[in-house]
Every structure is written in structure tokens, then in C-alpha cells.
Amino acid sequence: MPIARINGTRLGYDEYGTGEPVVMVTGTGAPGRMWRTHQVPALTVAGYRVITLDNRGIPPSDPCPEGFTLADMVADVAGLIEHLGEGACRVVGYSLGAIAVQELLLARPDLVHQAVLMATSGRTDALTAAMTAADIELSDAGGKLPPRFAAYVQALQNLSPRTLNDEERLRDWLAVFEMSAVDVTGVRGQLGLQLVPDRLGAYRNITSRCLVIGFQDDLVVRPHLSREVARAIPGSVYTEIPGCGHYGYLERPAEVNSAITGFFAGRCPRISR
């Protein structure tokens, strides 16, 4: 894995394929390899060079125990794009990563000519504030949930009823969650970064072409929050993927990948507002 020193921080990233670059930015606690199973193959087959980033706080990137801000994450993505030396590129962000990309579109519009924003929001609502406060409290108390308990909670939070009711698929998901349970104390620096003030007014100044993707059964970032972002960004397109929760890019990858590659190729996805 290449390591770039950007803004005084070591950031790990991976590259796949050849062609015009697509930089992919993950959500809270997630490594860049989360894109490898479904999105990287689809994008490389479509002729893109895919760059996945491990955000600061996620190994092998620096842990930054002193803490960091959303602005730091934005500067990291900008610095990585400049490090690649390809000029303006396409960027995909998911959840916290999408919020960072939205701020990048305002701070450095010269670096992005198309953006995909998945499971995103432009303000903090009461449920997001409550979930974040609980995660921070658990982390600061040094707590760690038993793996089986953490897996079942993760399933309820992030999967759709369609998946939860499919017993064979659910067993597979629970096994994956149990083996890869995230220790919230290890990603403490990222917790709370999604607690943003209402930025919807500012997003009216975004000039890059944007696709916003919501997930119909998302309980973490309810799709109406993503629709708000799409309405705020001039000329943006919104599409909602049915039958999936917050992990929609993993539950319904074919539909998500089709929306992304179609948008990049100039084909409008199904519009839902």
C-alpha cells in the first residue's frame, strides 16, 4: 500500500486499474478496502483508475490521537488529489466521507468535476446527535461491546428488513460483523465529525455536478436527509436505492454501481425526489 505524507500526516491509499481517476472516501471507522468487493471491480471494468483512501485515524494512516476536525479530513482528500497529479477528478463519498466531500466541493471546487454523495446529510438531526453522543460516551468510558452483541446491533442499525428477514444472508452478515467488529475507542477521532451545523444554505454555492444516493431503509442517515442535500445543490440528481439500509452499497451493489457509472458516463439515474 502506498503511503503519502499530506498535511503532516501519513495517509494510506490503494490504486486499482487505469484511466481517469476516481477517489473514494469512506465513512466513520471504515477502511478504504471496504470498496474492494463491489465498487472497485465495477469502476475498473468501466475504465477508471480507482483510488481508495484510509482516512486519518484508520491504520495504516496515522491515528492522530491528539484529535482532528472535518476540515482536516477535507484537506487530506484535497492533498491526496494533488499528490496524484491528475488535476480535477471524480470523487465518491459515503456517510461521513460524503460530508467531507461536500465541504471539499466548497473549499476546492477546482479539484472535483463530478461527485457522488451516498447516505449523506447537510445538518445534524436529533437521532444523529443521540447516536453520536452514545458512541462517544461508550468510547470515553473505555467500553467494548461483546462481539456477538455488537454484531447484532450493527445488523439492526445498518441492514434493511429485506436482509434481516433472509436468514441465510443474515447469518453471513452476522459472522462478518462479529469478525470485524469496530472498536469505537480506536476511531475516537472520527466520532462526532458528522455533527455539522446546518450547511444546506452553503451547498447552494456548489458548482460541481453531483449525484446524491439515498438508501430507502437507512436508519442511520434517513433518506430524507440525503434528499435535502440534493435539493440544496444546484443541478444535482437524486436517486434512492430500494430494499437496503445504511450499508446499501454492500446490500444492493449492482444498483449502486450502475447509478455511479451511469452518472459518470453522462446517463442520468432514475430520478427520485
C-alpha positions as CSV (number, residue, x, y, z in Angstrom):
1,M,0.0,0.0,0.0
2,P,1.4,3.4,-0.9
3,I,1.8,6.0,1.9
4,A,1.6,9.7,1.2
5,R,2.6,12.4,3.6
6,I,-0.1,15.0,3.4
7,N,-0.6,18.0,5.7
8,G,2.0,16.4,8.0
9,T,0.0,13.2,8.3
10,R,0.8,9.8,6.8
11,L,-2.2,8.6,4.7
12,G,-2.5,5.1,3.3
13,Y,-4.2,4.6,-0.1
14,D,-4.6,2.0,-2.8
15,E,-4.8,2.3,-6.5
16,Y,-6.6,-0.1,-9.0
17,G,-7.0,0.0,-12.7
18,T,-6.1,2.6,-15.3
19,G,-7.9,5.6,-16.8
20,E,-9.4,8.8,-15.3
21,P,-9.1,8.8,-11.5
22,V,-12.0,8.2,-9.1
23,V,-11.1,8.9,-5.4
24,M,-13.3,7.1,-2.9
25,V,-13.8,8.4,0.7
26,T,-15.2,6.1,3.4
27,G,-17.4,6.7,6.4
28,T,-16.8,6.6,10.2
29,G,-14.4,3.8,11.2
30,A,-14.3,2.2,7.8
31,P,-11.0,1.4,6.0
32,G,-10.6,2.1,2.3
33,R,-10.7,-1.7,1.5
34,M,-14.5,-1.6,2.1
35,W,-14.8,-0.6,-1.6
36,R,-12.8,-3.5,-2.9
37,T,-15.5,-6.2,-3.1
38,H,-18.1,-4.4,-5.2
39,Q,-17.3,-0.8,-6.2
40,V,-13.6,-1.2,-7.3
41,P,-14.3,-4.0,-9.8
42,A,-17.3,-2.2,-11.3
43,L,-15.4,1.0,-11.7
44,T,-12.2,-0.5,-13.1
45,V,-14.2,-2.5,-15.6
46,A,-15.8,0.8,-16.6
47,G,-12.4,2.1,-17.4
48,Y,-11.5,4.2,-14.3
49,R,-8.4,4.3,-12.1
50,V,-9.8,3.9,-8.6
51,I,-8.0,5.4,-5.5
52,T,-9.3,4.3,-2.1
53,L,-8.2,6.2,1.0
54,D,-7.8,5.2,4.6
55,N,-8.9,8.3,6.4
56,R,-6.7,9.6,9.3
57,G,-7.4,7.5,12.4
58,I,-7.7,4.3,10.3
59,P,-4.5,2.2,10.0
60,P,-2.1,2.3,8.2
61,S,-2.9,6.1,8.2
62,D,-1.7,8.0,11.3
63,P,-4.0,7.6,14.3
64,C,-3.8,11.3,15.2
65,P,-4.5,10.7,18.9
66,E,-4.5,14.5,19.5
67,G,-7.7,14.7,17.6
68,F,-8.7,16.2,14.3
69,T,-11.5,18.0,12.5
70,L,-13.7,17.6,9.5
71,A,-11.6,20.4,7.9
72,D,-8.5,18.2,8.4
73,M,-10.3,15.3,6.5
74,V,-11.2,17.7,3.7
75,A,-7.6,18.9,3.5
76,D,-6.5,15.3,3.4
77,V,-8.7,14.5,0.4
78,A,-7.6,17.7,-1.4
79,G,-3.9,16.9,-0.7
80,L,-4.3,13.3,-2.0
81,I,-5.8,14.6,-5.2
82,E,-3.0,17.0,-5.7
83,H,-0.5,14.2,-4.8
84,L,-1.9,12.1,-7.6
85,G,-1.2,14.9,-10.0
86,E,-4.1,14.3,-12.3
87,G,-5.9,17.6,-11.9
88,A,-9.7,17.7,-11.2
89,C,-11.2,14.2,-10.8
90,R,-14.3,12.3,-9.8
91,V,-14.9,11.7,-6.1
92,V,-17.2,9.3,-4.3
93,G,-18.1,9.8,-0.6
94,Y,-20.1,7.7,1.8
95,S,-21.7,8.9,5.0
96,L,-19.1,10.9,6.9
97,G,-16.9,10.7,3.8
98,A,-19.8,12.3,1.8
99,I,-20.0,15.1,4.2
100,A,-16.2,15.7,3.8
101,V,-16.6,15.6,0.0
102,Q,-19.4,18.2,0.2
103,E,-17.1,20.5,2.1
104,L,-14.3,19.8,-0.4
105,L,-16.7,20.9,-3.2
106,L,-17.0,24.3,-1.4
107,A,-13.3,24.7,-0.4
108,R,-11.6,23.3,-3.6
109,P,-14.1,23.2,-6.5
110,D,-11.1,23.2,-8.8
111,L,-10.2,19.6,-7.7
112,V,-13.6,17.9,-8.4
113,H,-15.7,17.9,-11.6
114,Q,-18.1,15.1,-10.6
115,A,-19.1,13.9,-7.2
116,V,-21.3,11.0,-5.8
117,L,-22.6,11.5,-2.3
118,M,-24.1,8.4,-0.7
119,A,-26.0,8.3,2.6
120,T,-25.2,11.9,3.3
121,S,-26.7,14.8,5.2
122,G,-26.3,18.5,5.4
123,R,-27.3,19.1,9.0
124,T,-27.4,17.2,12.4
125,D,-30.8,15.9,13.3
126,A,-31.9,14.7,16.8
127,L,-31.3,11.0,16.1
128,T,-27.8,11.6,14.7
129,A,-26.9,13.7,17.7
130,A,-28.2,11.0,20.1
131,M,-26.4,8.1,18.3
132,T,-23.1,10.1,18.2
133,A,-23.4,11.1,21.9
134,A,-23.9,7.4,22.8
135,D,-20.9,6.3,20.7
136,I,-18.7,9.0,22.3
137,E,-19.8,8.1,25.8
138,L,-19.0,4.4,25.2
139,S,-15.6,5.2,23.7
140,D,-14.7,7.6,26.5
141,A,-15.8,5.1,29.1
142,G,-13.3,2.6,27.6
143,G,-16.2,0.3,26.8
144,K,-16.1,-2.5,24.3
145,L,-19.3,-4.5,23.3
146,P,-19.0,-8.3,23.2
147,P,-18.6,-9.2,19.5
148,R,-21.9,-11.1,19.2
149,F,-23.8,-8.2,20.8
150,A,-22.0,-5.7,18.6
151,A,-22.8,-7.8,15.5
152,Y,-26.5,-7.9,16.2
153,V,-26.7,-4.2,17.0
154,Q,-24.8,-3.4,13.8
155,A,-27.1,-5.6,11.8
156,L,-30.2,-3.8,13.2
157,Q,-28.7,-0.4,12.6
158,N,-27.3,-0.9,9.1
159,L,-29.3,-3.6,7.2
160,S,-32.7,-3.5,5.6
161,P,-35.7,-5.6,6.7
162,R,-35.2,-7.4,3.4
163,T,-31.8,-8.6,4.5
164,L,-32.8,-9.2,8.2
165,N,-35.6,-11.5,7.0
166,D,-33.4,-13.6,4.8
167,E,-32.0,-16.0,7.4
168,E,-29.2,-17.4,5.3
169,R,-27.9,-13.9,4.3
170,L,-28.3,-12.6,7.8
171,R,-26.2,-15.4,9.2
172,D,-23.4,-14.4,6.8
173,W,-23.7,-10.8,7.7
174,L,-23.6,-11.5,11.4
175,A,-20.5,-13.7,11.0
176,V,-18.8,-10.8,9.1
177,F,-19.8,-8.3,11.7
178,E,-18.6,-10.4,14.6
179,M,-15.2,-11.0,13.0
180,S,-14.7,-7.3,12.0
181,A,-16.3,-5.5,14.9
182,V,-15.1,-1.9,15.1
183,D,-13.6,-0.8,18.4
184,V,-15.0,2.7,18.9
185,T,-12.1,3.6,21.1
186,G,-9.8,3.1,18.1
187,V,-11.7,5.6,15.9
188,R,-12.4,8.1,18.6
189,G,-11.0,10.9,16.5
190,Q,-13.7,10.4,13.8
191,L,-16.7,10.3,16.3
192,G,-18.6,13.5,16.2
193,L,-17.3,14.8,13.0
194,Q,-20.6,14.3,11.3
195,L,-22.2,16.6,13.9
196,V,-22.3,19.5,11.5
197,P,-24.3,22.7,11.7
198,D,-27.0,23.3,9.0
199,R,-24.9,23.6,5.8
200,L,-27.7,23.3,3.3
201,G,-27.6,27.0,2.6
202,A,-23.9,26.9,1.9
203,Y,-24.4,23.9,-0.5
204,R,-26.3,26.2,-2.9
205,N,-22.8,27.5,-3.9
206,I,-21.6,24.1,-5.0
207,T,-20.8,24.1,-8.8
208,S,-19.6,20.6,-9.4
209,R,-22.0,18.1,-10.9
210,C,-23.4,15.8,-8.2
211,L,-25.3,12.6,-7.8
212,V,-26.8,12.1,-4.4
213,I,-27.8,8.5,-3.5
214,G,-30.1,7.6,-0.6
215,F,-30.9,4.2,0.7
216,Q,-34.6,3.5,1.3
217,D,-34.4,1.7,4.6
218,D,-31.4,3.6,6.1
219,L,-31.9,4.2,9.8
220,V,-28.5,5.9,10.4
221,V,-28.9,8.6,7.7
222,R,-32.6,8.6,6.8
223,P,-33.1,9.2,3.1
224,H,-35.0,12.5,3.6
225,L,-31.7,14.0,4.9
226,S,-30.0,13.0,1.6
227,R,-32.9,14.4,-0.4
228,E,-32.3,17.7,1.4
229,V,-28.7,17.8,0.2
230,A,-29.8,17.1,-3.4
231,R,-32.4,19.9,-3.3
232,A,-29.7,22.3,-2.0
233,I,-27.0,21.6,-4.6
234,P,-27.9,23.3,-7.9
235,G,-28.4,20.9,-10.7
236,S,-27.8,17.8,-8.6
237,V,-29.5,14.4,-9.3
238,Y,-31.1,12.3,-6.5
239,T,-31.8,8.6,-6.7
240,E,-32.9,6.3,-4.0
241,I,-32.0,2.6,-3.9
242,P,-34.9,0.4,-2.6
243,G,-34.6,-2.5,-0.2
244,C,-31.3,-1.5,1.5
245,G,-30.2,0.1,4.7
246,H,-27.1,2.2,5.6
247,Y,-24.9,-0.4,4.0
248,G,-26.7,-0.1,0.7
249,Y,-23.5,-0.1,-1.3
250,L,-23.0,-3.7,0.0
251,E,-26.6,-4.9,0.2
252,R,-27.5,-3.7,-3.3
253,P,-24.1,-3.2,-5.0
254,A,-25.3,-3.7,-8.6
255,E,-27.9,-0.9,-8.4
256,V,-25.4,1.4,-6.6
257,N,-22.6,0.7,-9.1
258,S,-25.0,1.2,-12.0
259,A,-26.0,4.6,-10.7
260,I,-22.4,5.7,-10.2
261,T,-21.0,4.5,-13.5
262,G,-24.1,5.8,-15.4
263,F,-23.7,9.2,-13.8
264,F,-20.1,9.3,-14.6
265,A,-20.9,8.4,-18.2
266,G,-23.5,11.1,-18.5
267,R,-26.5,8.9,-18.2
268,C,-29.0,10.2,-15.6
269,P,-30.0,7.6,-13.0
270,R,-33.7,7.2,-12.1
271,I,-34.6,10.5,-10.5
272,S,-36.5,10.4,-7.2
273,R,-37.2,13.4,-5.1
